[in-house]
Structure formats: C-alpha cells, structure tokens
C-alpha cells in the first residue's frame, strides 16, 4: 500500500495542486511507493477563483508535459480524516498556514512540515512554481534515498 503525502495551502487552487500533481508525476516515473493529495485550509477564501485550478498551474504543468485527471476536480477543503490519513503533511507556507491549522485543527500544527513558498501577493507564479519544483525534487530525492 502506498504512503500518502498531503500538501496543504489556503485554497487548494494553485500551490498545493501543483505540488500534488508534480509529485505524483515524478514519483510514478521513479517507482516510489508514495502518492500525494492536496487540500485547502480555507477554500472559502477562493470564492473568486476561475475554474477548478489556477491557469498558472495548468500552464506550468503543460510546459513540463504533465497531464493529470485531477486538474478537473474542484478545490477540496481539508478534513480531520485527510490529516489523519496522511503519512506526511506539508503546508506550503508556515507564516500563512500554521495559524489556520491552529484555529481549525489545533492538534495538527506541530505535526506538519512547513515550506516557505509565497503566494501571488509576494511572488510571481513563475517564482513560486519554480520554488515548489525544487522542493518537490528535494523531497523525492529524500524519499528515494530512504527506499534503499
């Protein structure tokens, strides 16, 4: 049975979705026994988003030759069951997401690994998605190393 990584961001529309799809694409190619899912901590904040996933995310995935059926699903709100069912949880930006976890899921903030990827308020999509790519590659390398 595969182990599960759960990527978290605010709206499950842009950063976490990219991390999920990229991770699954690369992990599958390497034969890793890990699969990723992604969820949002406050999907209601994305009420003005257009479509099920960010156009910037779709553009980056397309330029990398990555397709995924999960690009058609709507953003999903994280649940206690999602958190409990994950072997590893990564939130995309500690200063943004730790507080949300503390308020909504108070027993979880210290069980989460935090990255520091800015949202569109502080970084361009190209900057943020490039950073996520590097972090996902580093994560896959670590998980591959543990496999041996």
C-alpha positions as CSV (number, residue, x, y, z in Angstrom):
1,X,0.0,0.0,0.0
2,X,1.3,3.4,-1.0
3,X,2.3,6.0,1.6
4,X,0.5,9.3,1.4
5,X,1.7,12.9,1.3
6,X,-0.8,15.6,1.9
7,X,0.1,19.1,0.5
8,X,-1.8,22.0,2.1
9,X,-2.3,25.6,1.0
10,X,-5.1,28.1,1.6
11,X,-7.4,27.5,-1.3
12,X,-6.2,24.2,-2.9
13,X,-6.2,26.1,-6.3
14,X,-2.6,26.9,-7.1
15,X,0.4,25.9,-5.0
16,X,-0.8,22.7,-3.3
17,X,-2.4,21.4,-6.5
18,X,0.9,22.0,-8.4
19,X,2.9,20.2,-5.7
20,X,0.5,17.3,-5.7
21,X,0.4,16.7,-9.5
22,X,4.2,17.3,-9.9
23,X,5.0,14.9,-7.0
24,X,2.7,12.2,-8.4
25,X,4.1,12.5,-11.9
26,X,7.7,12.2,-10.7
27,X,7.1,9.6,-8.0
28,X,5.4,7.4,-10.5
29,X,8.2,7.7,-13.0
30,X,10.7,6.7,-10.3
31,X,8.6,3.8,-8.9
32,X,8.3,5.4,-5.5
33,X,5.6,3.9,-3.2
34,X,4.3,7.4,-2.3
35,X,1.3,9.3,-3.7
36,X,0.2,12.8,-3.0
37,X,-3.1,14.5,-2.4
38,X,-3.7,18.2,-1.8
39,X,-6.3,20.1,0.2
40,X,-7.1,23.7,1.2
41,X,-7.2,25.1,4.7
42,X,-9.7,27.8,3.9
43,X,-11.2,27.1,0.4
44,X,-13.9,29.7,1.1
45,X,-11.2,32.4,0.5
46,X,-11.0,31.3,-3.1
47,X,-14.6,32.2,-4.0
48,X,-13.4,34.4,-6.8
49,X,-11.2,31.8,-8.4
50,X,-11.9,31.0,-12.1
51,X,-12.2,27.3,-12.9
52,X,-11.1,24.3,-10.8
53,X,-7.3,25.0,-10.9
54,X,-5.1,28.0,-11.5
55,X,-4.3,28.9,-15.1
56,X,-0.7,29.5,-14.0
57,X,-0.5,25.9,-12.6
58,X,-2.0,24.5,-15.8
59,X,0.4,26.4,-17.9
60,X,3.4,25.2,-15.9
61,X,2.2,21.6,-16.0
62,X,1.6,21.8,-19.7
63,X,5.1,23.3,-20.4
64,X,6.5,20.3,-18.4
65,X,4.5,17.8,-20.4
66,X,2.5,16.7,-17.4
67,X,-1.2,15.8,-17.6
68,X,-3.4,14.7,-14.8
69,X,-7.1,13.9,-14.4
70,X,-7.0,15.7,-11.1
71,X,-6.8,19.1,-12.8
72,X,-10.5,18.9,-13.4
73,X,-11.6,18.4,-9.8
74,X,-12.7,21.4,-7.7
75,X,-10.6,22.6,-4.8
76,X,-11.2,20.5,-1.7
77,X,-11.3,21.5,1.9
78,X,-9.1,19.5,4.3
79,X,-10.8,17.4,6.9
80,X,-9.6,15.7,10.1
81,X,-9.7,12.4,8.2
82,X,-7.4,13.8,5.5
83,X,-4.9,14.8,8.1
84,X,-5.1,11.5,10.0
85,X,-4.8,9.5,6.8
86,X,-1.5,11.1,5.7
87,X,1.9,9.7,6.4
88,X,3.5,13.1,5.8
89,X,1.9,16.6,5.7
90,X,3.4,19.6,4.1
91,X,1.9,23.1,4.2
92,X,3.2,25.4,1.6
93,X,3.9,28.5,3.7
94,X,4.3,28.4,7.5
95,X,3.5,32.1,8.2
96,X,0.2,31.7,6.4
97,X,-0.8,28.1,7.2
98,X,0.3,27.4,10.8
99,X,-2.2,29.9,12.1
100,X,-5.0,28.4,10.0
101,X,-4.1,24.9,11.3
102,X,-4.0,26.3,14.9
103,X,-7.5,27.8,14.5
104,X,-9.2,25.0,12.6
105,X,-7.3,21.8,13.5
106,X,-5.5,22.6,16.8
107,X,-3.9,19.2,17.4
108,X,-2.1,19.3,14.0
109,X,0.2,22.3,13.6
110,X,3.2,20.7,15.2
111,X,2.8,17.5,13.1
112,X,3.2,19.4,9.8
113,X,6.3,20.2,7.8
114,X,6.3,23.8,6.6
115,X,7.8,25.1,3.4
116,X,8.0,28.9,2.7
117,X,6.6,29.4,-0.7
118,X,4.9,32.8,-1.2
119,X,1.5,33.2,-2.7
120,X,0.8,35.7,-5.5
121,X,0.8,38.6,-3.1
122,X,4.6,38.3,-2.6
123,X,5.9,36.2,-5.6
124,X,5.1,35.8,-9.3
125,X,3.6,32.5,-10.3
126,X,6.9,31.6,-12.1
127,X,8.9,32.3,-8.9
128,X,6.6,30.3,-6.7
129,X,6.2,27.3,-9.0
130,X,9.9,27.2,-9.7
131,X,10.5,27.1,-5.9
132,X,7.9,24.3,-5.5
133,X,9.5,22.3,-8.3
134,X,12.9,22.4,-6.4
135,X,11.3,21.5,-3.1
136,X,9.3,18.6,-4.6
137,X,12.5,17.4,-6.3
138,X,14.4,17.5,-3.0
139,X,11.5,15.7,-1.2
140,X,11.5,13.0,-3.9
141,X,15.3,12.6,-3.6
142,X,15.0,12.1,0.2
143,X,12.2,9.6,-0.2
144,X,14.2,7.7,-2.9
145,X,17.2,7.6,-0.6
146,X,15.0,6.1,2.2
147,X,13.8,3.5,-0.2
148,X,17.2,1.7,-0.4
